[in-house]
């Protein structure tokens, strides 16, 4: 998003890797919801837009950039309960996390979910076929890249969510978490 806003050539790894050096990146946790701020601003839903996700492979495959932001990602205090999502959270960012979940679903099911998200939450008009193509291409790129390829982390539990509702997935994850770690309110029922 920031590289696109700054009109940086995404294929120029050096220019992209310079971004965190030219901007102030910080993590804040209002109401126990962690957010990454760029120059004090939350980029919000724009990070999930088609415009950004189509180009994200330039960022995720940039080893220099990944090394620069890794300390920021790891700066979250270890005594806080954290749920981190991303394609290398359990393998690279938090390899010693006590609970690691690798969520999977068929490309088709993830494309259905993504298509709905683009239409409902972001108001984007895109065909299902285009979304499916993007999902398949991203999976291929992410699993074959040299820097932090997408794969299950050692010791992780794989959950196939293809036929599951979000409530079923949350319940399945909660079954793998020690009861004393779970707050009084159960997120699957709230």
C-alpha positions, 0 to 999 in steps of 0.5 A, a space after each residue: 500500500 505504502 509503496 503504491 502510494 509513494 509510486 515506488 517501482 515494486 520490482 526494485 527491491 532496494 527502493 521497496 526495502 527503503 520504505 521502513 527507513 523513510 517512514 515511522 512504523 509502530 504497533 499500538 494496541 487500543 482495546 487489545 486490538 493490535 494495529 500497525 501504524 505508518 507515520 501515525 496512521 492506520 491504513 485500515 481496510 486498504 490493505 485488503 483491497 485488490 489493488 494491494 493484494 495483487 501486488 503483495 508478492 513484491 513485498 512478501 518476497 523481499 528478504 531485505 524488507 522482511 528483515 527490516 520489519 521483523 524486529 517490529 513484528 517481534 516487539 509485541 510484549 511476550 507477556 500479552 496474549 497475541 493472535 497473529 495471522 499471516 503466512 509466516 507468523 509461525 515459521 519466521 516471526 513467532 517460531 517459538 509460539 506455544 500454539 501455532 495453527 495452519 489454516 487451510 481451505 481449497 482455493 475455490 472456497 477461499 476464493 468464494 470467501 474473498 469474493 464476498 469480502 471484496 463485495 460486502 466489506 470493501 465494495 469492490 466489483 470483481 468476478 469470482 473467476 478473477 479472484 480464484 485466479 489471484 488466489 491460486 497465483 498467490 499460493 503458488 508464489 508464496 509457497 515457492 518463494 525463497 524468503 519465508 515460503 508459506 508452509 506449516 510451522 514445525 509443531 503446528 496444527 493444521 485445520 482444514 476450514 473448507 467445510 467449516 463456518 467461522 464459529 466451527 474454526 474458532 471452536 476448533 482453535 479454542 480446543 487447542 488452547 489451554 483453558 487458562 489462556 481463554 478469557 471469560 468471554 468466549 469469542 465463538 459465542 459473542 
